[in-house]
Amino acid sequence: MTTDSSALVLDGPWRHQLVPANGARFHVAVAGPDDRDAPMVVLLHGLLQFWWAWRHQLPALGDAGYRVVAMDLRGAGSSDKPPQGYDMPTLTRDVAGVVRSMGADSAVIVGHGLGGDVAWSMPAYHPSLTEAVAAVGAPHPLRTRSEPRSALAPAAARRLAYFQLPYLPERSLTRTDLVARVMREWGAPGWLDDDVAETYRRAARVPFAAHSAMEQARWVVRSGPRLDGRRYLAALRAAPAVPVLQVHGELDGCRPAGAAPAVGHIAASLGAGYRFEKVAGAGHYVPEEAPDRVNELLLAWLDEVAPV
């Protein structure tokens, strides 16, 4: 059974828009003042999710005076789902295009999971647009690539290997309870209730959404030895330093907390503006598992890097 993407345009203390950018059309949920002078914060969801993953952060940041934009990435939710463009450089161009289409010259970029990888990548490709980066449940891609054995929990590594197969993962995501199983494995015990699980199951059943998610996961793995992957890592190494807040769940079942902080030359390249926070009792889905703590961390940090 398929889902119409309009079913994911859920009501709440936000407003919905469709924004043209980078040759495609993107759905965004917006909260806060409709004022181009207000600081913009862009929220990017993780794998198998959509803008609704930030439902707890949208009103909190909007009430604080920020123009908050929770974006459906290419292939997700109610955004367009083209057959290609799921590499990190293209995804960063999508985000930059949305920021500019909405009338802003720059923004703070906040990403979770694979959306966090996009956020980490923004200073490399769009330095003048990226004021600061917050990465939630997302170690720096340079650390992930340099330490592949410790970067993923064993169960998550097996899932990622399965996602490389053609057709079968898409079939499992749309016809079985694989979405809920992945989220229960990666999150802290007991975090996923039935209503949340069903919402994400519906999102995976939007035509082409599951395939688009798998294409993003496939690029992360398959680009490693290729020229485009090497160019991506070179761009990350040359990225200018911006203020960074990294938030990670203590019980992350996808990307273990012990392998999350930036260390060595990566930490040195991020400079004095880098800050790491571990959230006790939370797994991979920190914005949903510990929303009050995430809101507290984001608001305190935003007051420093992009005060209202």
TINUSE-823209 format. One record per residue (C-alpha): chain; residue number from 1; residue in one letter; x, z, y negated. Coordinates in nm, 2 decimals. Layout:
residues N
(node A, NUM, A, (X, Z, Y));
...
This chain:
residues 308
(node A, 1, M, (0.00, 0.00, 0.00));
(node A, 2, T, (0.14, -0.10, -0.34));
(node A, 3, T, (0.12, 0.08, -0.67));
(node A, 4, D, (0.04, -0.09, -1.00));
(node A, 5, S, (0.30, 0.02, -1.26));
(node A, 6, S, (0.03, 0.11, -1.50));
(node A, 7, A, (-0.04, 0.41, -1.27));
(node A, 8, L, (0.30, 0.55, -1.39));
(node A, 9, V, (0.20, 0.55, -1.75));
(node A, 10, L, (0.10, 0.92, -1.73));
(node A, 11, D, (-0.06, 1.12, -2.01));
(node A, 12, G, (0.11, 1.41, -2.18));
(node A, 13, P, (0.26, 1.52, -2.51));
(node A, 14, W, (0.44, 1.18, -2.56));
(node A, 15, R, (0.35, 0.83, -2.64));
(node A, 16, H, (0.42, 0.51, -2.45));
(node A, 17, Q, (0.58, 0.19, -2.57));
(node A, 18, L, (0.71, -0.14, -2.43));
(node A, 19, V, (1.04, -0.24, -2.59));
(node A, 20, P, (1.22, -0.58, -2.57));
(node A, 21, A, (1.59, -0.56, -2.51));
(node A, 22, N, (1.87, -0.76, -2.34));
(node A, 23, G, (1.63, -1.03, -2.22));
(node A, 24, A, (1.38, -0.79, -2.05));
(node A, 25, R, (1.10, -0.55, -2.14));
(node A, 26, F, (1.14, -0.18, -2.10));
(node A, 27, H, (0.89, 0.10, -2.09));
(node A, 28, V, (0.97, 0.42, -2.27));
(node A, 29, A, (0.79, 0.75, -2.33));
(node A, 30, V, (0.86, 0.88, -2.67));
(node A, 31, A, (0.82, 1.23, -2.82));
(node A, 32, G, (0.91, 1.39, -3.15));
(node A, 33, P, (0.88, 1.25, -3.50));
(node A, 34, D, (0.82, 0.88, -3.55));
(node A, 35, D, (1.10, 0.87, -3.80));
(node A, 36, R, (1.40, 0.64, -3.79));
(node A, 37, D, (1.60, 0.90, -3.97));
(node A, 38, A, (1.55, 1.16, -3.69));
(node A, 39, P, (1.84, 1.18, -3.44));
(node A, 40, M, (1.76, 0.98, -3.13));
(node A, 41, V, (1.81, 1.12, -2.78));
(node A, 42, V, (1.78, 0.87, -2.49));
(node A, 43, L, (1.70, 1.02, -2.14));
(node A, 44, L, (1.79, 0.81, -1.83));
(node A, 45, H, (1.65, 0.90, -1.49));
(node A, 46, G, (1.82, 0.90, -1.16));
(node A, 47, L, (1.78, 0.70, -0.83));
(node A, 48, L, (1.42, 0.67, -0.70));
(node A, 49, Q, (1.28, 0.82, -1.02));
(node A, 50, F, (1.13, 0.70, -1.35));
(node A, 51, W, (1.08, 0.83, -1.70));
(node A, 52, W, (0.86, 1.11, -1.57));
(node A, 53, A, (1.17, 1.29, -1.44));
(node A, 54, W, (1.22, 1.41, -1.80));
(node A, 55, R, (0.86, 1.54, -1.85));
(node A, 56, H, (0.99, 1.90, -1.92));
(node A, 57, Q, (1.25, 1.78, -2.17));
(node A, 58, L, (1.04, 1.53, -2.37));
(node A, 59, P, (0.82, 1.79, -2.55));
(node A, 60, A, (1.09, 2.05, -2.58));
(node A, 61, L, (1.34, 1.82, -2.76));
(node A, 62, G, (1.06, 1.65, -2.95));
(node A, 63, D, (0.93, 1.98, -3.09));
(node A, 64, A, (1.28, 2.06, -3.20));
(node A, 65, G, (1.28, 1.75, -3.43));
(node A, 66, Y, (1.45, 1.49, -3.21));
(node A, 67, R, (1.32, 1.14, -3.16));
(node A, 68, V, (1.33, 1.15, -2.78));
(node A, 69, V, (1.31, 0.83, -2.57));
(node A, 70, A, (1.27, 0.86, -2.19));
(node A, 71, M, (1.34, 0.52, -2.06));
(node A, 72, D, (1.24, 0.34, -1.74));
(node A, 73, L, (1.57, 0.18, -1.64));
(node A, 74, R, (1.57, -0.19, -1.53));
(node A, 75, G, (1.38, -0.22, -1.20));
(node A, 76, A, (1.20, 0.12, -1.23));
(node A, 77, G, (0.86, 0.25, -1.34));
(node A, 78, S, (0.69, 0.01, -1.58));
(node A, 79, S, (1.00, -0.17, -1.69));
(node A, 80, D, (1.08, -0.53, -1.59));
(node A, 81, K, (1.22, -0.58, -1.24));
(node A, 82, P, (1.44, -0.89, -1.25));
(node A, 83, P, (1.63, -0.99, -0.93));
(node A, 84, Q, (1.97, -0.91, -1.08));
(node A, 85, G, (2.15, -0.70, -1.34));
(node A, 86, Y, (2.19, -0.37, -1.16));
(node A, 87, D, (2.56, -0.33, -1.24));
(node A, 88, M, (2.67, -0.07, -1.49));
(node A, 89, P, (2.77, -0.30, -1.77));
(node A, 90, T, (2.43, -0.47, -1.77));
(node A, 91, L, (2.25, -0.13, -1.75));
(node A, 92, T, (2.45, -0.01, -2.05));
(node A, 93, R, (2.35, -0.32, -2.24));
(node A, 94, D, (1.98, -0.25, -2.16));
(node A, 95, V, (2.02, 0.10, -2.31));
(node A, 96, A, (2.20, -0.02, -2.62));
(node A, 97, G, (1.93, -0.29, -2.67));
(node A, 98, V, (1.65, -0.03, -2.64));
(node A, 99, V, (1.82, 0.19, -2.90));
(node A, 100, R, (1.86, -0.10, -3.14));
(node A, 101, S, (1.51, -0.24, -3.08));
(node A, 102, M, (1.37, 0.10, -3.17));
(node A, 103, G, (1.55, 0.08, -3.51));
(node A, 104, A, (1.84, 0.32, -3.45));
(node A, 105, D, (2.21, 0.26, -3.50));
(node A, 106, S, (2.32, 0.52, -3.26));
(node A, 107, A, (2.19, 0.78, -3.01));
(node A, 108, V, (2.29, 1.07, -2.79));
(node A, 109, I, (2.27, 0.95, -2.43));
(node A, 110, V, (2.15, 1.19, -2.16));
(node A, 111, G, (2.15, 1.08, -1.80));
(node A, 112, H, (2.07, 1.23, -1.46));
(node A, 113, G, (2.22, 1.11, -1.13));
(node A, 114, L, (2.28, 0.74, -1.14));
(node A, 115, G, (2.14, 0.75, -1.49));
(node A, 116, G, (2.42, 0.99, -1.56));
(node A, 117, D, (2.67, 0.72, -1.44));
(node A, 118, V, (2.51, 0.49, -1.70));
(node A, 119, A, (2.55, 0.76, -1.97));
(node A, 120, W, (2.91, 0.82, -1.88));
(node A, 121, S, (2.96, 0.44, -1.91));
(node A, 122, M, (2.81, 0.41, -2.26));
(node A, 123, P, (3.12, 0.50, -2.46));
(node A, 124, A, (3.32, 0.24, -2.27));
(node A, 125, Y, (3.09, -0.05, -2.36));
(node A, 126, H, (2.90, 0.07, -2.67));
(node A, 127, P, (3.13, 0.32, -2.85));
(node A, 128, S, (2.98, 0.28, -3.20));
(node A, 129, L, (2.63, 0.34, -3.06));
(node A, 130, T, (2.71, 0.64, -2.85));
(node A, 131, E, (2.72, 0.96, -3.05));
(node A, 132, A, (2.76, 1.19, -2.75));
(node A, 133, V, (2.69, 1.20, -2.37));
(node A, 134, A, (2.52, 1.46, -2.15));
(node A, 135, A, (2.56, 1.39, -1.77));
(node A, 136, V, (2.33, 1.59, -1.54));
(node A, 137, G, (2.40, 1.59, -1.17));
(node A, 138, A, (2.66, 1.32, -1.23));
(node A, 139, P, (3.04, 1.37, -1.20));
(node A, 140, H, (3.25, 1.13, -1.40));
(node A, 141, P, (3.26, 0.79, -1.21));
(node A, 142, L, (3.64, 0.80, -1.23));
(node A, 143, R, (3.64, 1.12, -1.03));
(node A, 144, T, (3.38, 0.99, -0.79));
(node A, 145, R, (3.59, 0.67, -0.72));
(node A, 146, S, (3.92, 0.85, -0.69));
(node A, 147, E, (3.78, 1.12, -0.45));
(node A, 148, P, (3.52, 0.94, -0.24));
(node A, 149, R, (3.54, 1.19, 0.06));
(node A, 150, S, (3.45, 1.49, -0.15));
(node A, 151, A, (3.23, 1.32, -0.41));
(node A, 152, L, (2.92, 1.31, -0.18));
(node A, 153, A, (2.77, 1.56, 0.06));
(node A, 154, P, (2.79, 1.43, 0.42));
(node A, 155, A, (2.41, 1.38, 0.44));
(node A, 156, A, (2.41, 1.19, 0.11));
(node A, 157, A, (2.70, 0.97, 0.22));
(node A, 158, R, (2.50, 0.87, 0.52));
(node A, 159, R, (2.20, 0.79, 0.31));
(node A, 160, L, (2.41, 0.58, 0.07));
(node A, 161, A, (2.56, 0.39, 0.37));
(node A, 162, Y, (2.20, 0.33, 0.50));
(node A, 163, F, (2.11, 0.20, 0.15));
(node A, 164, Q, (2.37, -0.08, 0.19));
(node A, 165, L, (2.17, -0.24, 0.47));
(node A, 166, P, (1.94, -0.53, 0.38));
(node A, 167, Y, (1.56, -0.49, 0.38));
(node A, 168, L, (1.54, -0.18, 0.60));
(node A, 169, P, (1.59, 0.08, 0.32));
(node A, 170, E, (1.32, -0.09, 0.11));
(node A, 171, R, (1.08, -0.09, 0.40));
(node A, 172, S, (1.15, 0.28, 0.46));
(node A, 173, L, (1.10, 0.38, 0.10));
(node A, 174, T, (0.77, 0.20, 0.07));
(node A, 175, R, (0.62, 0.27, 0.42));
(node A, 176, T, (0.75, 0.61, 0.52));
(node A, 177, D, (0.82, 0.95, 0.35));
(node A, 178, L, (1.19, 0.86, 0.29));
(node A, 179, V, (1.16, 0.93, -0.08));
(node A, 180, A, (1.05, 1.28, -0.02));
(node A, 181, R, (1.31, 1.34, 0.25));
(node A, 182, V, (1.59, 1.23, 0.02));
(node A, 183, M, (1.47, 1.45, -0.26));
(node A, 184, R, (1.43, 1.76, -0.03));
(node A, 185, E, (1.78, 1.70, 0.11));
(node A, 186, W, (1.95, 1.67, -0.23));
(node A, 187, G, (1.75, 1.94, -0.42));
(node A, 188, A, (1.75, 2.31, -0.37));
(node A, 189, P, (1.53, 2.45, -0.09));
(node A, 190, G, (1.16, 2.45, -0.18));
(node A, 191, W, (1.18, 2.27, -0.51));
(node A, 192, L, (0.97, 1.97, -0.42));
(node A, 193, D, (0.60, 2.03, -0.42));
(node A, 194, D, (0.35, 1.78, -0.27));
(node A, 195, D, (0.22, 1.65, -0.61));
(node A, 196, V, (0.57, 1.57, -0.73));
(node A, 197, A, (0.67, 1.41, -0.40));
(node A, 198, E, (0.35, 1.19, -0.41));
(node A, 199, T, (0.43, 1.08, -0.77));
(node A, 200, Y, (0.77, 0.95, -0.67));
(node A, 201, R, (0.63, 0.79, -0.35));
(node A, 202, R, (0.39, 0.60, -0.57));
(node A, 203, A, (0.67, 0.49, -0.80));
(node A, 204, A, (0.87, 0.35, -0.50));
(node A, 205, R, (0.56, 0.14, -0.40));
(node A, 206, V, (0.55, -0.05, -0.73));
(node A, 207, P, (0.64, -0.41, -0.63));
(node A, 208, F, (1.02, -0.47, -0.64));
(node A, 209, A, (1.10, -0.11, -0.75));
(node A, 210, A, (1.25, 0.00, -0.42));
(node A, 211, H, (1.46, -0.31, -0.40));
(node A, 212, S, (1.58, -0.26, -0.76));
(node A, 213, A, (1.68, 0.10, -0.68));
(node A, 214, M, (1.87, -0.02, -0.37));
(node A, 215, E, (2.05, -0.29, -0.57));
(node A, 216, Q, (2.18, -0.03, -0.81));
(node A, 217, A, (2.30, 0.19, -0.52));
(node A, 218, R, (2.46, -0.12, -0.36));
(node A, 219, W, (2.65, -0.21, -0.67));
(node A, 220, V, (2.80, 0.13, -0.69));
(node A, 221, V, (2.95, 0.10, -0.34));
(node A, 222, R, (3.02, -0.27, -0.31));
(node A, 223, S, (3.18, -0.32, -0.65));
(node A, 224, G, (3.46, -0.09, -0.56));
(node A, 225, P, (3.71, -0.34, -0.42));
(node A, 226, R, (3.58, -0.63, -0.63));
(node A, 227, L, (3.71, -0.76, -0.96));
(node A, 228, D, (3.40, -0.64, -1.14));
(node A, 229, G, (3.45, -0.29, -1.01));
(node A, 230, R, (3.81, -0.29, -1.11));
(node A, 231, R, (3.71, -0.41, -1.46));
(node A, 232, Y, (3.45, -0.13, -1.48));
(node A, 233, L, (3.71, 0.14, -1.40));
(node A, 234, A, (3.95, -0.01, -1.65));
(node A, 235, A, (3.68, 0.01, -1.92));
(node A, 236, L, (3.61, 0.37, -1.83));
(node A, 237, R, (3.98, 0.46, -1.86));
(node A, 238, A, (4.00, 0.30, -2.20));
(node A, 239, A, (3.68, 0.46, -2.33));
(node A, 240, P, (3.70, 0.66, -2.65));
(node A, 241, A, (3.63, 1.03, -2.64));
(node A, 242, V, (3.29, 1.15, -2.75));
(node A, 243, P, (3.13, 1.50, -2.72));
(node A, 244, V, (3.03, 1.55, -2.36));
(node A, 245, L, (2.80, 1.81, -2.19));
(node A, 246, Q, (2.81, 1.80, -1.81));
(node A, 247, V, (2.54, 2.00, -1.63));
(node A, 248, H, (2.54, 2.04, -1.25));
(node A, 249, G, (2.33, 2.23, -1.00));
(node A, 250, E, (2.51, 2.49, -0.80));
(node A, 251, L, (2.32, 2.38, -0.48));
(node A, 252, D, (2.34, 2.00, -0.54));
(node A, 253, G, (2.29, 1.84, -0.20));
(node A, 254, C, (2.40, 1.50, -0.31));
(node A, 255, R, (2.71, 1.55, -0.53));
(node A, 256, P, (2.86, 1.88, -0.45));
(node A, 257, A, (2.92, 2.11, -0.74));
(node A, 258, G, (3.28, 2.18, -0.64));
(node A, 259, A, (3.37, 1.81, -0.70));
(node A, 260, A, (3.17, 1.78, -1.02));
(node A, 261, P, (3.39, 1.90, -1.31));
(node A, 262, A, (3.62, 1.66, -1.49));
(node A, 263, V, (3.98, 1.75, -1.40));
(node A, 264, G, (4.33, 1.63, -1.47));
(node A, 265, H, (4.37, 1.31, -1.67));
(node A, 266, I, (4.00, 1.26, -1.67));
(node A, 267, A, (3.94, 1.59, -1.85));
(node A, 268, A, (4.23, 1.52, -2.08));
(node A, 269, S, (4.08, 1.18, -2.18));
(node A, 270, L, (3.75, 1.35, -2.26));
(node A, 271, G, (3.92, 1.58, -2.51));
(node A, 272, A, (3.82, 1.91, -2.66));
(node A, 273, G, (3.45, 1.80, -2.69));
(node A, 274, Y, (3.40, 1.83, -2.31));
(node A, 275, R, (3.20, 2.12, -2.17));
(node A, 276, F, (3.08, 2.19, -1.82));
(node A, 277, E, (2.79, 2.41, -1.72));
(node A, 278, K, (2.68, 2.50, -1.37));
(node A, 279, V, (2.31, 2.60, -1.31));
(node A, 280, A, (2.27, 2.87, -1.05));
(node A, 281, G, (2.00, 2.81, -0.79));
(node A, 282, A, (1.94, 2.45, -0.88));
(node A, 283, G, (2.01, 2.14, -0.67));
(node A, 284, H, (2.05, 1.78, -0.77));
(node A, 285, Y, (1.73, 1.75, -0.97));
(node A, 286, V, (1.83, 2.00, -1.23));
(node A, 287, P, (1.59, 1.88, -1.51));
(node A, 288, E, (1.30, 1.94, -1.28));
(node A, 289, E, (1.43, 2.24, -1.08));
(node A, 290, A, (1.55, 2.44, -1.38));
(node A, 291, P, (1.38, 2.29, -1.68));
(node A, 292, D, (1.40, 2.60, -1.91));
(node A, 293, R, (1.78, 2.63, -1.85));
(node A, 294, V, (1.83, 2.26, -1.90));
(node A, 295, N, (1.63, 2.26, -2.22));
(node A, 296, E, (1.82, 2.57, -2.35));
(node A, 297, L, (2.16, 2.40, -2.28));
(node A, 298, L, (2.06, 2.06, -2.43));
(node A, 299, L, (1.91, 2.21, -2.75));
(node A, 300, A, (2.21, 2.44, -2.81));
(node A, 301, W, (2.45, 2.14, -2.75));
(node A, 302, L, (2.24, 1.90, -2.96));
(node A, 303, D, (2.24, 2.14, -3.25));
(node A, 304, E, (2.62, 2.10, -3.25));
(node A, 305, V, (2.66, 1.73, -3.19));
(node A, 306, A, (2.35, 1.59, -3.36));
(node A, 307, P, (2.18, 1.85, -3.57));
(node A, 308, V, (1.83, 1.78, -3.70));
